[in-house]
Amino acid sequence: MSALSRRTFLAASGTLTAALASRIASGQSTASASITAGEVISRIKQHVGVPWMDKTVDNLLTGSPGTKVLGIATTMMATLDVVQRCVAAGKNMIVTHETPFYLHQDQTADIADDPTLRFKLDYCQKHDVAIFHFHDHWHRRHPDGIAEGMVEQLGWQQFVNDPADPKKLTFPPTTLAAFARQMQTQLSATTLRVVGDPKLIVRTVQTSWGYIGREDGIKIIEQPGTDVLICGETREWELVEYVQDSIQAGNKKALIIVGHVLSEQGGMILCANWLKTFINEVPIQFIAAPEPFWNPANPPRS
């Protein structure tokens, strides 16, 4: 073990011990069999409200069904930084919306010996971390858990056309520039990007939180009643180019690209609150994944 790894291990272990002592002092249950990772997943399956698919990425990726859970954290993306902060907060089960292993399907055979992957896996093993990838069924929930959570985070509930489908909204007329600034402020976004005339009047908006490809994106933004499409990310040489050409051809359209992490983070805030409705044996907390990019005009403080 390197000196850095040893320091990280000792610091996190001490924090977990302190978290356990705090639970004892506050009268929370510390029984070794209070709840396991497998039991948490079983309850999620029971409460999500849609049939569980045989083929899905929603699986336990580290730990085991028998891992004893001290606390649960929800997050948009279980980066190493997030995993370490979860451990420091006494949360050894992580419900992550996106993969922790750099590929949506969580396949790692091609990078099995990669030192970064090995460091992350070893860290999870040392700290008894159970990571549950919770993507497909949270989106399939009615309403979509990510879409509902993003509407709540942005304070847009009153603008939703149909609560059963919170991806379509109608707003009082406002300029694209003002609309985008409001989003940027509400999400604390530093690298939100916009395609379109800043003076465009925005009324009707459709959202596709996370990634959207060319085919689905064109189907949405070409609709006569859609002024703006909001997404997390897309390919610049496909959908972005199409929107540019549509505007050049005379159509009054716009595209707002939030960034993948911030475009789905609200959904995992909602997920933490949802889990609390049927899991009370251990504390549950949302832990944010940081926006991965920064703007040179405003670099982060080291």
C-alpha positions as YAML, in Angstrom:
chain: A
units: angstrom
residues:
- id: 1
  name: MET
  ca: [0.00, 0.00, 0.00]
- id: 2
  name: SER
  ca: [1.37, 3.43, -0.96]
- id: 3
  name: ALA
  ca: [1.70, 6.21, 1.61]
- id: 4
  name: LEU
  ca: [-1.18, 8.06, -0.07]
- id: 5
  name: SER
  ca: [-3.37, 4.96, -0.07]
- id: 6
  name: ARG
  ca: [-2.53, 4.27, 3.60]
- id: 7
  name: ARG
  ca: [-3.39, 7.84, 4.62]
- id: 8
  name: THR
  ca: [-6.68, 7.69, 2.68]
- id: 9
  name: PHE
  ca: [-7.51, 4.31, 4.21]
- id: 10
  name: LEU
  ca: [-6.77, 5.42, 7.78]
- id: 11
  name: ALA
  ca: [-8.65, 8.71, 7.41]
- id: 12
  name: ALA
  ca: [-11.75, 7.05, 5.97]
- id: 13
  name: SER
  ca: [-11.66, 4.22, 8.52]
- id: 14
  name: GLY
  ca: [-11.49, 6.75, 11.33]
- id: 15
  name: THR
  ca: [-14.42, 8.63, 9.87]
- id: 16
  name: LEU
  ca: [-16.52, 5.46, 9.61]
- id: 17
  name: THR
  ca: [-15.72, 4.67, 13.25]
- id: 18
  name: ALA
  ca: [-16.74, 8.18, 14.27]
- id: 19
  name: ALA
  ca: [-19.96, 7.89, 12.25]
- id: 20
  name: LEU
  ca: [-20.79, 4.61, 13.99]
- id: 21
  name: ALA
  ca: [-20.12, 6.15, 17.41]
- id: 22
  name: SER
  ca: [-22.37, 9.06, 16.50]
- id: 23
  name: ARG
  ca: [-25.18, 6.67, 15.62]
- id: 24
  name: ILE
  ca: [-24.80, 4.94, 18.98]
- id: 25
  name: ALA
  ca: [-24.89, 8.27, 20.81]
- id: 26
  name: SER
  ca: [-28.02, 9.38, 18.94]
- id: 27
  name: GLY
  ca: [-29.82, 6.14, 19.70]
- id: 28
  name: GLN
  ca: [-29.91, 4.89, 16.09]
- id: 29
  name: SER
  ca: [-29.87, 1.15, 15.53]
- id: 30
  name: THR
  ca: [-26.40, -0.36, 15.16]
- id: 31
  name: ALA
  ca: [-27.44, -3.99, 15.03]
- id: 32
  name: SER
  ca: [-25.09, -5.84, 12.70]
- id: 33
  name: ALA
  ca: [-28.03, -7.29, 10.76]
- id: 34
  name: SER
  ca: [-30.12, -4.11, 10.59]
- id: 35
  name: ILE
  ca: [-30.24, -4.20, 6.77]
- id: 36
  name: THR
  ca: [-28.10, -5.62, 3.98]
- id: 37
  name: ALA
  ca: [-27.40, -4.36, 0.47]
- id: 38
  name: GLY
  ca: [-29.50, -7.20, -0.92]
- id: 39
  name: GLU
  ca: [-32.45, -6.19, 1.27]
- id: 40
  name: VAL
  ca: [-32.16, -2.57, 0.14]
- id: 41
  name: ILE
  ca: [-32.25, -3.66, -3.51]
- id: 42
  name: SER
  ca: [-35.19, -5.96, -2.83]
- id: 43
  name: ARG
  ca: [-37.16, -3.04, -1.38]
- id: 44
  name: ILE
  ca: [-36.24, -0.83, -4.34]
- id: 45
  name: LYS
  ca: [-37.64, -3.49, -6.68]
- id: 46
  name: GLN
  ca: [-40.83, -3.67, -4.62]
- id: 47
  name: HIS
  ca: [-41.42, 0.09, -4.55]
- id: 48
  name: VAL
  ca: [-40.22, 1.40, -7.93]
- id: 49
  name: GLY
  ca: [-43.59, 0.57, -9.48]
- id: 50
  name: VAL
  ca: [-42.49, -1.10, -12.73]
- id: 51
  name: PRO
  ca: [-41.67, -4.74, -13.51]
- id: 52
  name: TRP
  ca: [-38.00, -5.55, -13.03]
- id: 53
  name: MET
  ca: [-36.32, -6.33, -16.35]
- id: 54
  name: ASP
  ca: [-34.19, -9.42, -16.85]
- id: 55
  name: LYS
  ca: [-31.72, -7.47, -18.97]
- id: 56
  name: THR
  ca: [-30.69, -4.27, -17.19]
- id: 57
  name: VAL
  ca: [-27.67, -2.35, -15.95]
- id: 58
  name: ASP
  ca: [-29.38, -1.98, -12.58]
- id: 59
  name: ASN
  ca: [-27.13, -4.33, -10.65]
- id: 60
  name: LEU
  ca: [-24.92, -4.51, -7.56]
- id: 61
  name: LEU
  ca: [-21.39, -3.85, -8.82]
- id: 62
  name: THR
  ca: [-19.24, -3.94, -5.66]
- id: 63
  name: GLY
  ca: [-19.80, -5.56, -2.32]
- id: 64
  name: SER
  ca: [-22.30, -8.40, -2.08]
- id: 65
  name: PRO
  ca: [-26.00, -8.84, -1.25]
- id: 66
  name: GLY
  ca: [-24.88, -9.69, 2.28]
- id: 67
  name: THR
  ca: [-22.92, -6.46, 2.78]
- id: 68
  name: LYS
  ca: [-24.12, -4.88, 6.04]
- id: 69
  name: VAL
  ca: [-25.24, -1.34, 5.34]
- id: 70
  name: LEU
  ca: [-24.28, 1.45, 7.76]
- id: 71
  name: GLY
  ca: [-25.74, 4.22, 5.64]
- id: 72
  name: ILE
  ca: [-26.93, 4.88, 2.09]
- id: 73
  name: ALA
  ca: [-25.86, 7.65, -0.29]
- id: 74
  name: THR
  ca: [-27.50, 8.49, -3.58]
- id: 75
  name: THR
  ca: [-25.50, 10.24, -6.27]
- id: 76
  name: MET
  ca: [-25.59, 10.99, -9.97]
- id: 77
  name: MET
  ca: [-22.16, 9.48, -10.66]
- id: 78
  name: ALA
  ca: [-20.03, 7.49, -8.23]
- id: 79
  name: THR
  ca: [-16.65, 8.95, -9.11]
- id: 80
  name: LEU
  ca: [-13.75, 8.05, -6.82]
- id: 81
  name: ASP
  ca: [-14.10, 11.44, -5.15]
- id: 82
  name: VAL
  ca: [-17.79, 10.75, -4.49]
- id: 83
  name: VAL
  ca: [-17.07, 7.24, -3.18]
- id: 84
  name: GLN
  ca: [-14.47, 8.62, -0.78]
- id: 85
  name: ARG
  ca: [-16.86, 11.33, 0.45]
- id: 86
  name: CYS
  ca: [-19.60, 8.73, 0.94]
- id: 87
  name: VAL
  ca: [-17.24, 6.64, 3.08]
- id: 88
  name: ALA
  ca: [-16.21, 9.73, 5.03]
- id: 89
  name: ALA
  ca: [-19.91, 10.42, 5.68]
- id: 90
  name: GLY
  ca: [-20.47, 6.89, 7.02]
- id: 91
  name: LYS
  ca: [-22.40, 5.71, 3.94]
- id: 92
  name: ASN
  ca: [-21.09, 2.38, 2.68]
- id: 93
  name: MET
  ca: [-23.91, 1.69, 0.20]
- id: 94
  name: ILE
  ca: [-24.03, 3.97, -2.83]
- id: 95
  name: VAL
  ca: [-27.02, 4.14, -5.18]
- id: 96
  name: THR
  ca: [-25.57, 5.72, -8.31]
- id: 97
  name: HIS
  ca: [-27.50, 6.68, -11.44]
- id: 98
  name: GLU
  ca: [-24.54, 6.37, -13.80]
- id: 99
  name: THR
  ca: [-21.87, 3.72, -13.96]
- id: 100
  name: PRO
  ca: [-18.86, 3.95, -11.66]
- id: 101
  name: PHE
  ca: [-16.74, 2.02, -14.18]
- id: 102
  name: TYR
  ca: [-16.55, 4.20, -17.31]
- id: 103
  name: LEU
  ca: [-18.96, 2.22, -19.52]
- id: 104
  name: HIS
  ca: [-22.74, 2.20, -19.30]
- id: 105
  name: GLN
  ca: [-22.90, -1.60, -19.32]
- id: 106
  name: ASP
  ca: [-20.24, -1.77, -16.52]
- id: 107
  name: GLN
  ca: [-17.99, -4.11, -18.51]
- id: 108
  name: THR
  ca: [-14.35, -3.78, -17.44]
- id: 109
  name: ALA
  ca: [-12.59, -6.77, -19.06]
- id: 110
  name: ASP
  ca: [-10.71, -4.52, -21.48]
- id: 111
  name: ILE
  ca: [-9.26, -2.42, -18.63]
- id: 112
  name: ALA
  ca: [-9.02, -5.13, -15.97]
- id: 113
  name: ASP
  ca: [-5.42, -4.24, -15.13]
- id: 114
  name: ASP
  ca: [-5.81, -0.48, -15.39]
- id: 115
  name: PRO
  ca: [-4.32, 1.14, -12.24]
- id: 116
  name: THR
  ca: [-7.15, 3.66, -11.85]
- id: 117
  name: LEU
  ca: [-9.80, 0.95, -12.01]
- id: 118
  name: ARG
  ca: [-7.80, -1.24, -9.62]
- id: 119
  name: PHE
  ca: [-7.40, 1.64, -7.14]
- id: 120
  name: LYS
  ca: [-11.15, 2.26, -7.14]
- id: 121
  name: LEU
  ca: [-12.05, -1.42, -6.77]
- id: 122
  name: ASP
  ca: [-9.49, -1.91, -4.01]
- id: 123
  name: TYR
  ca: [-10.80, 1.13, -2.17]
- id: 124
  name: CYS
  ca: [-14.36, -0.20, -2.32]
- id: 125
  name: GLN
  ca: [-13.22, -3.60, -1.08]
- id: 126
  name: LYS
  ca: [-11.20, -2.15, 1.80]
- id: 127
  name: HIS
  ca: [-14.10, -0.01, 2.97]
- id: 128
  name: ASP
  ca: [-16.83, -2.60, 2.36]
- id: 129
  name: VAL
  ca: [-18.61, -0.35, -0.15]
- id: 130
  name: ALA
  ca: [-21.62, -1.72, -2.02]
- id: 131
  name: ILE
  ca: [-22.34, 0.23, -5.23]
- id: 132
  name: PHE
  ca: [-25.75, -0.27, -6.85]
- id: 133
  name: HIS
  ca: [-26.18, 1.02, -10.41]
- id: 134
  name: PHE
  ca: [-29.76, 2.37, -10.57]
- id: 135
  name: HIS
  ca: [-30.46, 3.73, -14.02]
- id: 136
  name: ASP
  ca: [-33.03, 1.88, -16.12]
- id: 137
  name: HIS
  ca: [-35.84, 1.45, -13.63]
- id: 138
  name: TRP
  ca: [-35.52, 4.95, -12.17]
- id: 139
  name: HIS
  ca: [-36.11, 6.28, -15.69]
- id: 140
  name: ARG
  ca: [-38.95, 3.76, -16.28]
- id: 141
  name: ARG
  ca: [-40.71, 4.80, -13.07]
- id: 142
  name: HIS
  ca: [-43.95, 6.76, -13.49]
- id: 143
  name: PRO
  ca: [-43.21, 9.60, -13.64]
- id: 144
  name: ASP
  ca: [-39.57, 9.27, -14.70]
- id: 145
  name: GLY
  ca: [-37.57, 9.76, -11.48]
- id: 146
  name: ILE
  ca: [-34.90, 11.88, -13.13]
- id: 147
  name: ALA
  ca: [-37.36, 14.16, -14.95]
- id: 148
  name: GLU
  ca: [-39.48, 14.67, -11.84]
- id: 149
  name: GLY
  ca: [-36.42, 15.41, -9.72]
- id: 150
  name: MET
  ca: [-35.01, 17.93, -12.19]
- id: 151
  name: VAL
  ca: [-38.34, 19.79, -12.33]
- id: 152
  name: GLU
  ca: [-38.31, 19.96, -8.52]
- id: 153
  name: GLN
  ca: [-34.71, 21.14, -8.37]
- id: 154
  name: LEU
  ca: [-35.40, 23.88, -10.93]
- id: 155
  name: GLY
  ca: [-38.68, 24.90, -9.29]
- id: 156
  name: TRP
  ca: [-40.62, 24.31, -12.51]
- id: 157
  name: GLN
  ca: [-43.56, 22.28, -11.15]
- id: 158
  name: GLN
  ca: [-46.15, 24.90, -12.16]
- id: 159
  name: PHE
  ca: [-44.94, 24.90, -15.76]
- id: 160
  name: VAL
  ca: [-45.26, 21.14, -16.40]
- id: 161
  name: ASN
  ca: [-47.90, 20.33, -19.02]
- id: 162
  name: ASP
  ca: [-48.69, 16.88, -17.62]
- id: 163
  name: PRO
  ca: [-47.42, 15.69, -14.20]
- id: 164
  name: ALA
  ca: [-47.34, 12.13, -15.56]
- id: 165
  name: ASP
  ca: [-44.78, 13.28, -18.16]
- id: 166
  name: PRO
  ca: [-42.74, 16.15, -16.66]
- id: 167
  name: LYS
  ca: [-40.49, 16.44, -19.72]
- id: 168
  name: LYS
  ca: [-42.75, 18.94, -21.51]
- id: 169
  name: LEU
  ca: [-43.25, 22.44, -20.12]
- id: 170
  name: THR
  ca: [-44.81, 25.78, -21.02]
- id: 171
  name: PHE
  ca: [-43.39, 29.02, -19.58]
- id: 172
  name: PRO
  ca: [-44.43, 32.67, -19.60]
- id: 173
  name: PRO
  ca: [-42.66, 34.34, -22.54]
- id: 174
  name: THR
  ca: [-39.01, 35.13, -21.77]
- id: 175
  name: THR
  ca: [-35.84, 35.54, -23.77]
- id: 176
  name: LEU
  ca: [-33.53, 32.61, -24.32]
- id: 177
  name: ALA
  ca: [-30.70, 34.48, -22.59]
- id: 178
  name: ALA
  ca: [-32.77, 35.11, -19.45]
- id: 179
  name: PHE
  ca: [-34.11, 31.55, -19.43]
- id: 180
  name: ALA
  ca: [-30.61, 30.07, -19.69]
- id: 181
  name: ARG
  ca: [-29.27, 32.38, -16.96]
- id: 182
  name: GLN
  ca: [-32.03, 31.24, -14.62]
- id: 183
  name: MET
  ca: [-31.14, 27.61, -15.27]
- id: 184
  name: GLN
  ca: [-27.45, 28.29, -14.76]
- id: 185
  name: THR
  ca: [-28.11, 29.96, -11.42]
- id: 186
  name: GLN
  ca: [-30.51, 27.32, -10.16]
- id: 187
  name: LEU
  ca: [-28.14, 24.46, -11.06]
- id: 188
  name: SER
  ca: [-24.93, 26.31, -10.07]
- id: 189
  name: ALA
  ca: [-23.63, 25.41, -13.52]
- id: 190
  name: THR
  ca: [-20.33, 26.79, -14.78]
- id: 191
  name: THR
  ca: [-20.25, 25.30, -18.29]
- id: 192
  name: LEU
  ca: [-23.85, 25.34, -19.49]
- id: 193
  name: ARG
  ca: [-23.91, 25.95, -23.27]
- id: 194
  name: VAL
  ca: [-26.57, 27.43, -25.55]
- id: 195
  name: VAL
  ca: [-27.22, 27.27, -29.30]
- id: 196
  name: GLY
  ca: [-29.64, 29.89, -30.57]
- id: 197
  name: ASP
  ca: [-30.49, 33.60, -30.68]
- id: 198
  name: PRO
  ca: [-30.24, 35.11, -27.16]
- id: 199
  name: LYS
  ca: [-33.31, 37.23, -27.99]
- id: 200
  name: LEU
  ca: [-35.45, 34.25, -29.01]
- id: 201
  name: ILE
  ca: [-38.74, 34.24, -27.07]
- id: 202
  name: VAL
  ca: [-39.06, 30.98, -25.15]
- id: 203
  name: ARG
  ca: [-42.46, 29.50, -24.32]
- id: 204
  name: THR
  ca: [-42.52, 25.76, -25.03]
- id: 205
  name: VAL
  ca: [-39.69, 23.57, -23.80]
- id: 206
  name: GLN
  ca: [-38.95, 19.87, -24.03]
- id: 207
  name: THR
  ca: [-36.29, 18.15, -21.96]
- id: 208
  name: SER
  ca: [-34.18, 15.06, -22.43]
- id: 209
  name: TRP
  ca: [-32.06, 14.89, -19.29]
- id: 210
  name: GLY
  ca: [-28.78, 13.04, -19.75]
- id: 211
  name: TYR
  ca: [-27.65, 12.00, -23.23]
- id: 212
  name: ILE
  ca: [-29.73, 12.33, -26.38]
- id: 213
  name: GLY
  ca: [-28.70, 11.23, -29.84]
- id: 214
  name: ARG
  ca: [-29.37, 12.67, -33.28]
- id: 215
  name: GLU
  ca: [-32.44, 10.61, -34.09]
- id: 216
  name: ASP
  ca: [-34.49, 11.34, -30.97]
- id: 217
  name: GLY
  ca: [-33.20, 14.90, -30.74]
- id: 218
  name: ILE
  ca: [-34.31, 15.84, -34.25]
- id: 219
  name: LYS
  ca: [-37.75, 14.31, -33.66]
- id: 220
  name: ILE
  ca: [-38.21, 16.56, -30.64]
- id: 221
  name: ILE
  ca: [-36.80, 19.86, -31.82]
- id: 222
  name: GLU
  ca: [-38.37, 19.74, -35.29]
- id: 223
  name: GLN
  ca: [-41.86, 19.78, -33.74]
- id: 224
  name: PRO
  ca: [-43.59, 23.10, -34.59]
- id: 225
  name: GLY
  ca: [-44.55, 23.72, -30.96]
- id: 226
  name: THR
  ca: [-41.08, 23.28, -29.48]
- id: 227
  name: ASP
  ca: [-38.96, 26.40, -28.96]
- id: 228
  name: VAL
  ca: [-36.15, 24.85, -26.89]
- id: 229
  name: LEU
  ca: [-34.74, 21.40, -26.32]
- id: 230
  name: ILE
  ca: [-32.75, 20.94, -23.10]
- id: 231
  name: CYS
  ca: [-30.38, 18.00, -22.79]
- id: 232
  name: GLY
  ca: [-27.41, 16.90, -20.75]
- id: 233
  name: GLU
  ca: [-25.10, 16.12, -23.61]
- id: 234
  name: THR
  ca: [-25.09, 15.21, -27.30]
- id: 235
  name: ARG
  ca: [-22.66, 14.88, -30.18]
- id: 236
  name: GLU
  ca: [-21.61, 18.23, -31.60]
- id: 237
  name: TRP
  ca: [-21.24, 16.93, -35.14]
- id: 238
  name: GLU
  ca: [-24.79, 15.53, -35.16]
- id: 239
  name: LEU
  ca: [-27.60, 17.17, -33.17]
- id: 240
  name: VAL
  ca: [-25.74, 20.44, -32.53]
- id: 241
  name: GLU
  ca: [-25.02, 20.81, -36.25]
- id: 242
  name: TYR
  ca: [-28.65, 20.07, -37.07]
- id: 243
  name: VAL
  ca: [-29.89, 22.78, -34.70]
- id: 244
  name: GLN
  ca: [-27.43, 25.27, -36.18]
- id: 245
  name: ASP
  ca: [-28.67, 24.48, -39.68]
- id: 246
  name: SER
  ca: [-32.31, 24.62, -38.60]
- id: 247
  name: ILE
  ca: [-31.76, 28.12, -37.20]
- id: 248
  name: GLN
  ca: [-29.88, 29.19, -40.33]
- id: 249
  name: ALA
  ca: [-32.80, 27.91, -42.41]
- id: 250
  name: GLY
  ca: [-35.10, 30.32, -40.60]
- id: 251
  name: ASN
  ca: [-36.55, 28.21, -37.79]
- id: 252
  name: LYS
  ca: [-36.79, 29.80, -34.34]
- id: 253
  name: LYS
  ca: [-35.21, 27.06, -32.27]
- id: 254
  name: ALA
  ca: [-32.66, 26.69, -29.51]
- id: 255
  name: LEU
  ca: [-30.69, 23.97, -27.76]
- id: 256
  name: ILE
  ca: [-29.44, 24.14, -24.16]
- id: 257
  name: ILE
  ca: [-26.72, 21.67, -23.16]
- id: 258
  name: VAL
  ca: [-26.46, 21.48, -19.40]
- id: 259
  name: GLY
  ca: [-23.76, 18.82, -19.00]
- id: 260
  name: HIS
  ca: [-24.59, 15.22, -18.12]
- id: 261
  name: VAL
  ca: [-23.98, 15.33, -14.38]
- id: 262
  name: LEU
  ca: [-25.97, 18.46, -13.61]
- id: 263
  name: SER
  ca: [-28.75, 17.45, -16.00]
- id: 264
  name: GLU
  ca: [-29.71, 14.42, -13.88]
- id: 265
  name: GLN
  ca: [-28.51, 15.34, -10.39]
- id: 266
  name: GLY
  ca: [-31.96, 16.52, -9.26]
- id: 267
  name: GLY
  ca: [-33.30, 13.05, -9.95]
- id: 268
  name: MET
  ca: [-30.95, 11.53, -7.41]
- id: 269
  name: ILE
  ca: [-31.87, 14.16, -4.82]
- id: 270
  name: LEU
  ca: [-35.43, 12.91, -5.30]
- id: 271
  name: CYS
  ca: [-34.18, 9.31, -5.11]
- id: 272
  name: ALA
  ca: [-32.73, 9.89, -1.62]
- id: 273
  name: ASN
  ca: [-36.05, 11.27, -0.40]
- id: 274
  name: TRP
  ca: [-37.90, 8.38, -2.06]
- id: 275
  name: LEU
  ca: [-35.69, 5.76, -0.38]
- id: 276
  name: LYS
  ca: [-36.44, 7.31, 3.01]
- id: 277
  name: THR
  ca: [-40.12, 6.43, 2.57]
- id: 278
  name: PHE
  ca: [-39.44, 2.69, 2.84]
- id: 279
  name: ILE
  ca: [-35.98, 2.36, 4.44]
- id: 280
  name: ASN
  ca: [-35.58, 3.61, 8.01]
- id: 281
  name: GLU
  ca: [-32.92, 1.31, 9.46]
- id: 282
  name: VAL
  ca: [-29.99, 3.50, 8.35]
- id: 283
  name: PRO
  ca: [-29.41, 7.17, 7.47]
- id: 284
  name: ILE
  ca: [-29.84, 8.15, 3.83]
- id: 285
  name: GLN
  ca: [-28.15, 11.15, 2.20]
- id: 286
  name: PHE
  ca: [-27.74, 12.65, -1.27]
- id: 287
  name: ILE
  ca: [-24.09, 13.35, -2.08]
- id: 288
  name: ALA
  ca: [-23.48, 15.51, -5.14]
- id: 289
  name: ALA
  ca: [-21.13, 14.60, -7.95]
- id: 290
  name: PRO
  ca: [-19.12, 17.67, -8.94]
- id: 291
  name: GLU
  ca: [-19.51, 19.24, -12.37]
- id: 292
  name: PRO
  ca: [-16.45, 17.79, -14.16]
- id: 293
  name: PHE
  ca: [-15.57, 20.86, -16.25]
- id: 294
  name: TRP
  ca: [-14.58, 24.40, -15.33]
- id: 295
  name: ASN
  ca: [-14.51, 27.67, -17.22]
- id: 296
  name: PRO
  ca: [-11.09, 29.32, -17.70]
- id: 297
  name: ALA
  ca: [-12.68, 32.67, -16.79]
- id: 298
  name: ASN
  ca: [-13.50, 31.28, -13.37]
- id: 299
  name: PRO
  ca: [-11.11, 28.46, -12.44]
- id: 300
  name: PRO
  ca: [-11.85, 26.44, -9.31]
- id: 301
  name: ARG
  ca: [-9.94, 27.14, -6.14]
- id: 302
  name: SER
  ca: [-7.41, 24.47, -5.28]
...
